[in-house]
Amino acid sequence: MDDLKDNLHFWMLWGMARRAGVDLAGLLRSGRLGHARFEEMLAVCRRCRHACDCLGELSYLPAGQERPPAFCGNGHVLIFLHV
């Protein structure tokens, strides 16, 4: 079950980044976002109590909205990483 939970949070983080117009894959490849920092972001997502709200946001809002919702624990990082 932990693998499923980890996968869920990975994809929620990835989706929230995409929604905010952030290319995590490109940032990781370029080194602008380090793997350790990405793991920290994933840990924040795993601890978040708003997973249902996050899934709701991701289910109906298109990519490129630029601002993550106020409840997103990684919102400030995603805003900083937005190019």
N, C-alpha and C positions, 0 to 999 in steps of 0.2 A: 504494500500500500504506500510506503514512503516513496518508492520510485514514481508511482502515479502522481502523488502530491508534488514531488519535485518537478516532474514534467509539466504539470498544470501551471505551477508558478513560473517556470521558465517561459512557457508560451504566453502567459498573461503579461509578464514583463516585456517580452518581445513584442507582443501586440500593442501594449500601451506605448512603447517606444515608437513603433510604426505609426500609431495614431497621432503621436506628437511630431511626426516628421523626422524622427531620429533613426539613422541607419546603423544599428548596433554592429552588424557584421562588418561594415566598412570601417567603423571606429575601432573595432577589435583588430582588424587586419592592419590598419595604419599605426596602431599603437597609441592613438589618442585616448582610447579607453583601455586601461590595463585589465588583464584577466582577474587580478585580485579585486579591483574596484567593481568589476562586473559581478563577481561572487558576492561582494558586500551588498550590491543592489538586489541580487537574488535572495539573499538572507533577509533583507528588509521586506521583500515581497512575501516570503514564506511566513513571516511573523505577522503580517498585516491581517487585521480583522475585517477588512472590506472586500474579501475575495468575491462575494456574490455581487456587490456593487460594481466591482471591476469587470466581472464577466458581463454584467448588464450594459455597462458603458461600451465594452468592446463588441457587443452583439449588434449594436445599431448605429454606432457613429463611424463615419468613414475615416480612412487614414489621412494624415496631414492636417489635423485640427489644431496642431501646434501647442495647445496647453492641456496638460493632463488634468484630471479632476482634482479638486482641492484635497480629497481624502488620500490621494496617492502619496505614499511614503517616499517614492523615488521621483516625485514630480519636480522638485528643485533641481535634481541632477539632470533629468530629461530636458528641462528648460535650458540649462547650461550647455548641454550637448547639442541642442538644436542648432543647425547651421543654416 
